[in-house]
Amino acid sequence: MLFLDDGSLLIAANAPRGGPDDGGGTIWWIPEPGGPGAPRLLHRFPEVRPEGLAFSPGRAGVMVVFDRGRKAPLWAEIAVPGFPAPARAP
């Protein structure tokens, strides 16, 4: 989870361990935690599962990190509401 400057929330979501495989993970944006705004799907990652979120340098977007078990980890930068688009997107 990562709270943005405006109080909205990003959540990295994956299928629970031992449950049915959903083929990847997602990033959701909740405009007002506990408020009336509905969560919005921002990004779907086929074949990989997001594990961590952090602001990119200069807060131009959000970095997403992926734990791939015994394989080398991966990362991607995504745009989020209210932030400019990152220089490169996955």
N, C-alpha and C positions, 0 to 999 in steps of 0.2 A: 504494500500500500504506500501511496505517496500523496500527501496533502499539497495542493497547489496554493499559490499566493491568495487566490480569491476564496479559499475555504472549500473548494470542490475537492474530490478525492478520485485518485486512480487506483484501480485494483487489478492485479495480475491474477488470473484464474486458470485453474487446471482441473482435470478430472481427478477425483480422489484416488489415492493409492489403493489398489485392490478392486476398484470399481471398473465399469466398462471404459475402454479406451475411447476417447473422443477425437483422436487424431491430431491433437495439438492444443495450444492454449490461446487465451484471449486477454485483451486489456479492455477494461470497462471504465467509463467516466461517470461519476455520480455528482451531478451539479450542486446538490445541497444535501449533504448527509443528514438524514432525519427529516428532511423537508419533502415538499411535494414533487420535486423533479424525479423523473424516471431515469434509471441507469441507461447509458447509451454505449453500445459496442463501438469501440474505436478501432480495434485491430484484431484480426485473427491470424495466428501463426501456425500454419500447417506443419505437422511433423516435429515441432519443437515446443517446449513449454517454458513460458517466462517465469523466472524465479525472483527477480529483483528489479526495482525501479529507482532511478535517481535523476536529478536534473542534469542536463548536459552542460558543458562549459558555456558560460554566458546565459544560461537558462533559455537557450534557443529552442529547446525541445526536451524530450525525456529519453534517457538511455534505458534500454531493457536488456537484462542479462539472462542467459539461458544456461542452465546446468544440464549437460548432456551425459551425465554418468561418467564412464571411462573415456569418452571422446573429449576433445578440446572444447572448452566453453565458447559460446558465441555471444555477440551483442548486436544491438540494432538501435537506431535513433528514430523516434517517431514524433510526429506533430501532435499537439494536444490543443483543446479549445482555449482560445485566448493567448496562444503563443504563436510566433511566426513558424512557418514550415522549416524543418531542419535542412541543412545543406544536402544531406543524402538520406534517403528513406529506404527501408528494407524492401 
